[in-house]
Each structure stands twice: as structure tokens, then as C-alpha cells.
Amino acid sequence: MDLIIRNANLPDGRSAMDVGILDGRIVAIEHALPLQAHTEIKANGNLVSPPFVDAHFHMDATLSYGLPRVNQSGTLLEGIALWGELKPTLTQDAIVERALQYCDWAVARGLLAIRSHVDICDDRLLAVEALLQVKQQVAAYIDLQLVAFPQDGLLRSASAFANLKRAIAMGIDVVGGIPHFERSMADGAESVRLLCEFAAEKGLQVDMHCDESDDPMSRHIETLAYHSHRLGMQGRVTGSHLTSMHSMDNYYVSKLLPLMREAGVAAIANPLINITLQGRHDSYPKRRGMTRVPELMAAGIDVAFGQDCAMDPWYSLGSADMLEVAHMGLHVAQMTGQEAMQACFHAVTEAPAKIMGLQGYGLQVGCHADLLILDAGNPVEALRLRAARLCVIRRGKVLSQMPAAQAQLHISGRPAQLNFRLV
């Protein structure tokens, strides 16, 4: 045995478990594993989990905050305009440097799989080349999946479809889209048809920015579900954002959710960004904007939470911390029941891994030994504390370690170490 983690709590509620690892895979999960290993790590009753997964991010823009200027309004449209100003000045080296820095942040926070959208509307395809290079460089410690994303609109940008096809031929993994940003609803629907048929022909997954709007009549998710079902693409199609669903009437949503379920379309909400960018035209009452996460889950639809942005033209914050993302999603969706909070943890681990189609992911015998030890006893406590990642393990090798959160308390002049976690 190469490594044994002793006395671990697991996300499914099992406690005092040992996890045995050999040749980069989990080979045993049981109480008091009667074996020895080259290395043993004491979990001390802390939570051992599979790593965090972010199924919606924009790595080509990350850490570009303030270039060429700051988004003064904080709005989605100014962010898109800013990105348009920045693109002509981008260099491949700068994109690579910023992306690699973000990947370092990600590893330290236990984020070991990321799906990143890549803008393909720049005819030079600099971002595509840069992130394909990054994907190769980080392959030993991060599963990076790339989406060909026509930021300016597939039909609105004259060369977008040709560029998207070029990007796929270069090695990009997933077909993206942004139908609500086309010039008309009809063009939006046509872009969905074209992209789904192209993906079906190539045997690729689809992940579209869909209905990222407060307009309840932005209903491209229905068209996406229709083509997913028509083309037999169940399990390979995702609608990201879906914020217009927050503003739709309940009757229409009662029709829409079964259609999505039948079509096998997954959903990704981005809590930090959705509640920041949506509702900007409201006075009061002001809409939250995030899609209907509990209702989607209740309908049997796979739902994940994504980071979306970090220090870029759209969002000046962000730190690759998926517990922060899930913590915000929990509050915005009012998911404070015990099962609901567990579901929020699932939405940054198992659910996005399933959406991305990650092979060997999980905490079962035979899975890759990609694991976290969190400074918490269970998933709910991990969310409450945004728990420290005591240990990050990839294929059985320790990548990162962090001390437990502690504070100094002076009682009668005596300093004492107090661990924040309640036990």
C-alpha cells in the first residue's frame, strides 16, 4: 500500500474510515484497515472528500481585472464591451501566465477539475492556443476541459462558426454558444440548432451560456432541450446560467423542467456572478437572478455550481474557492435544510464531475486517488466554515497542505490555541 488515510469521515456519513491507496487509485475503504503503507496520514475525524470541480469558468480572461480599465458599472454588458477592448491587446504568453497562476490557486483550494470556456471570436485564436498549452502543462494536477465559446454570438460575429470549427480541430473539447446574445430570438434559436447539429456530428458535448438575462421571454433553454432530445444527445448537453428562469412564470417552468429532464440537459448556476449581474434594471422588489436550483434538482436534473469569473472584466473578486461558491448558492437558493445543504456540497463535487464526464472520479474503490482532507467533520460544516484544505491529494500524491484554522485567545493572561471547528 502506498498511502493510507486513517480515521476519516466521508461525505455519505460514514465515520472512522480508513482509505487505502495503491498506484494512484483507491483500493480499500473500511474501518481499521489491517495493513501498513509507505505513508500514513491521520485525518483525525476530519472530512475526506473527492476534489472540488468547477464546470463553468473563463480562464482566458481570469486575473485581467483593470485591463484596459475597470468595469465602473459592474454590469454584464460593460464587461462584454471591456473584453472586446482587451482582446486586441492580448498576447498568448500573458494568457498562459495568468491561467497558470489561477491553476496554482485552484490546487491550493482543492479544485482539481475545471471546464473553461474559451472565446473563439478573435480570428487569431490566441486564447485557444494559450489554453491548449495550459491544459498540457497542468495535466498532472488539474483536469482542464475547454469549451469553444463564441462570445460575440455565433451568427452575430461573421467568422465565429468557422473559428469554432477550427478550435475544435485544434483540440478544444466541447461546443459552446450564447443564443441570447444574438441579434434576434430567431437567430438565437438558429444558433442552437447549428451548434447542436455540429456537436452531434462530431460526437461532442455541448455547454451553452443560455438565457443569461432577466427577460422571462428568453427561452432558448427550451430550444436546447428540444434539439438535445431530437438528436439523441441526452447526457451530453448543458445549459449554463439559465437566469431568465428566475423571472419566468411558474406555469411555463412546470412545462420546461420535464422537457429538460427528458432531454437529459444538465444545468449550471453561477451564484456569485448571477446575483451580481442580474436584477440590475430592478428597483425594488429586486430579483435575485439565480436560476431555480432547488426546483431543477427536485425534477431530477443534474445541477452544478460554477465560479464563472475571477478578477476579470465581469467580476473583481473570486479566489478559486468552490466552498465559497456553494456557500453563496446555498443562501441565495434558501437551501438551508440538511439534505439541501448536502446537495450544495454535491453541486461542487459529484454533480459537476458527472456533467463534465470525468472518468474515475469519486470516493469508491477503483476511483482515482484524488482526495481532499477538509478541516471539518461533514459537508455542512465544511460549507459553514469554508473549511481549510488540510491536504490535497492527486493520484495518491500530496500536492498541497495547509494548517488548520486557529486563533489566539488570551484567558487570564494565558494564550491558548483554539481550533475554529466545533467538535
Disulfide bonds with the S-S distance in Angstrom:
none
